Amino acid sequence: MKPAKGLPPFDVDYSEGLEVGYKWYDAHQKPVLFPFGFGLSYTTYSYAGLTVEPGATVKATFTLANTGSRSGAEIAEVYAALPAGAGEPPKRLVGWSKVQLAASEKKTVTVEIDPKYLSIFDVEKHGWKLVPGDYTLMVGGSSDSLPLKATINLK
């Protein structure tokens, strides 16, 4: 790439690698004031009953309940921890769903996860590949609040 006319060339070193944003804080176990996905609400939510179904797309199904006295919208987030051999940060966001709930209402939510979001880029093959092994899916309202966990084996 040519520098802009009149400016000297310079190199940019991206030393953080894959650990960008919340992934760096997770990898280095640093607490944060506002975790990724954090939002303010006038109500509260609870999560229960995570089931994971492998297939062409992985499906994470769970129950989301508004435990407060006001209606609201929660963005339920699904994160995945890839097998250790993948060399990835501790978890990555792989899916989400915005759910509107009246006060005291419960809904069953299913989030479909595109296989590419569970894959890593293979530089030698110049394409995406799924690393065989155990994947842990975590569900909650932010990267720091993930009360539901389930592990599946993908090949």
N, C-alpha and C positions, 0 to 999 in steps of 0.2 A: 504494500500500500504506500502511495506517495504522500508525504506530509503536505500540509497546506502551503501555498506559495509564501516564502519569506519566513517560515518557521523551521527550526532545526528538527531533525528526526529524533524520535525517542522510543524507548521500549517500555512496555507495560508488563509487569510481572503479576500474574494472577496466582499468587502462592496459596490461596485458600482452597484451591481445587474444588472438590464437591461440597465442601463445608461452607455454604453461603447462607446467610440469614439465620433462621431458627436452627438449621442443621449444625452450625458451628457451636451455638450455645449448648445444644444437646450433646454433641461429641465431646465437648470440654466440661460438661456438667456444670455450667454456669447458670445461676438463677436469673430470671428476667422479671421485670415489673409487669410487663404486658406481653404474655406469650402469643405466638402466632395464632390467629383465629380468635383472640380475646375480643369480647364485645360487651357492652353494657346493656342491661335489660331491666325492665321493671317487673320481671318475673323470674322464676327459677325452673330448671329442667332436671330430669333424671333419665338415665339410660339403663336398659335391662335386656337380657335375653339375646345376646349375640349368637347368630348362627352363620356359618360361612359355607358356601356351596361352590366348589370348583367347577370349571367348565370352560367353554370358549371365552366367556368373561366370568371372572370371580364375582359372586354376589354376596354382599354382607347385609344381613337382615337383622333388625333389632327393634325394640320398642322405645319410643321417645315419649315422655310424659311431661306436661306442663304442671309442675307441683305448686305453682303460685296461684294468686287470686286475680290475675290480669291476663288477658290474651297477649300473645307475643309470637315472634318468629325466631327459631333457633337454626343455626347452620350447623348441622351434624357433620363432623369431619371424620374421614377414615384414613388412617395412616398405616403404612406397612414397614416392618423391619425385615429386610432381605436376609437370606442365608449369610453366614459369616464369610464364606468364600467369595462373596460378591465384592467385598471391599468398599462398601457404601457407608454413609453416615448412619447413626442409630435408627432413624426412621425418616420416611418421606410421605408427604401428602399424596394420596392416590385417588381420592374421591370425596364428594360431599353432596349434601342435599339441604336446601332451605325448606324448613317445615313450619307452616303456620299452625298454631295450636291455641284453642280457646282455653280459658282458665280450667284447670283440672282435666283437660282432654289428653288422651293417649292416642298415638298412631303407630302402626307398624311401618317401618321405613326400610326400603331396599335400595342399596347403592351398588350399581354395577361398575366393576373396575376393569378398565381396558388393560389387556395383558401388557401393552407397551409400558404402562406406568409401573409394572412390576419387573421390568426388564432393565438390563444395563446395555450400554453401547459397546460392542466388540470392535475395537479399532482395527484388528487384523482382518476381520470379515467385513468391515465397514457396514455393520447392521446391528439391529437390536437382537438380544438373546435373553431368554429366561434361564436363570441359574437354577439348576435342580436343587431342591432341598426344602427346609421348613421356613415358611413365611408366617410371621406373626402380624395379624391385623389388629389394630387398636381403634376404638371409636370413642368420640367425646366431643366436647364443645370448643376445645382449643388444643394446641400442641402439648400443653402442660397438664391438661385435665382429660385423661383418657381412661375412664373407668372400665370399659369393656375390652377384653382381649381374647383372641382365639388363634390357634396355630393350625395351618394346613400344610400339607406336603405337595409341592408342585414339581412336575417333571418336565 
